[in-house]
Amino acid sequence: MLRTNTCGELRITDTGKEVVLCGWLQRFRDIGTIGFIDLRDRYGITQLSFDQNRNKEIFEAAKKLGREYVLQIKGIVAERTSKNEKLLTGDIEVIVNEINVLNQSKTPPFTIENETDGGDELRMKYRYIDLRREIVRKNLELRHTISKFARQYLDSQNFIEIETPVLIKSTPEGARDFIVPSRLNQGEWYALPQSPQTFKQLLMVSGFDRYYQIVKCFRDEDLRADRQPEFTQIDCEMSFVEQEDILNTFEGMIKNIFKNVKNLSFEKFIRITYEDAMKNYGSDKPDMRFEMKFVYLDNVARGFGFNIFDDAETIIAINVKGASNYTRKQLDELTEYVKRPQIGAKGLIYCRVNEDGTLKSSVDKFYNEEALKLWVKECNSEKNDLILVLSGDLNITRKQMNELRLEVAKMLGLRNPEKFVPLWVTDFPLLEFDEDSNRWHAMHHPFTSPKIEDIELLKTNPGKIRANAYDLVINGVEIGGGSIRIHDRFLQQQMFSLLGFTEEQAQYQFGFLMNAFEYGAPPHGGIAFGFDRLCSLFGGSETIRDFIAFPKNNNGRDVMIDAPSEISTEQKKELGIK
């Protein structure tokens, strides 16, 4: 080894010890006849001390070193006279007797500090330098820690980790596939997996009983903060189980990770149905760190001559505790927020419950105090509260109010990243109808089993069928989702038929799976967790890029290696591509 110790482990008890350290020169401080270098490696920072009066040659050599030079130094550990409580090594320094430059460095394009002066694109281009920053390194260390405890838990529950293929067959359902040309079978194409779904089901047919894999998946879709073209899942499947078994098993995994990583304990996770989530929060992934459940004013706000309410399909309110002192400017900002094209509301109605109990609304022209008291009663409002109201078509207004609820919570500081409220959302619709294609689509995927009691609706009322499916939501983020799967060929064929597949199309795309169901497929189900999202949640960030070693930018490009890129004419010819 080129070193005896790392830059993060020396303590006051090591005083007098002769050590050899290796690392990068973070900064040099020249104070007359004394100089100091902060030497950094993955484990921390150690201060190096140089004294011109003690060793002029070493002192002069140190002054010629540049930032990010890779050094090996030899010296003696000594107690610092001016200690640094922010560093674990802040009680000591190393008096240097020898310096060896292992490699020089050009001046970095940005400062390698937590508060760097480099923009996103610049840091992405030089990601290998950005990864030297402590804040980025700790994100990847957190990722490693979470994966370690996930594996430990699953191993303890008799799961076996099995790798599934990366070059597979393209399927028409779901997001767009990334496709890969075959040289040996020209004119034919592989696809990169959006998930290992069919393979993990085949492993259940194979009798492996409990499978997991921390696996790369690929989706060719538009990007945002919580999406990347390649992402990682904790992918799991179990045999001989019902929904309750899966919820309990993986609730245990998430609890185990929280306990080991955050030292947080939880009682039983909250459970709500999809229908209740949409009715009370306007979202299938509600943020439960705060209240503000929807209140429907349909029965108390109509018939007063206010056409915006009278003509609306629904009138939805939220009660904001202690917010009656919102200024007109703040209310105008909220109004402009909901009128943004992304949300699309035409306006915002409010009613203040003043400290003296009087009521003041933006529609006093239509509603006297007695009428507004009906709002207050429905919303269970108290003095100093603020009622916010939107109206319109039911589904659209629910989505708009969900956005308003989240924005108000953000303004009030209620979306604390260090507070976690996990919940299960269950009983999703099995299908959703697409007007453009004029057919049903699977809300999750075509292998999701309907609730047993709803199977009879397959022929009569498909839109009312509930899926035997579930999502894990934490702080308004979908962390994982899964379902009990279909394991019967006839039922799977019925599902494909309902989704618009001909019998020939279903056989061509998924015949291998339906054929497998004829050889003793056990009842089975599973779940997949968005590993990148889980890491960003634990790290208190809204973007998963911070927790991926080499992420793509918002255009799906790796600006560091400049990919995607052109390929040569020779390569195209070999692949049969014109």
Disulfide bonds with the S-S distance in Angstrom:
none
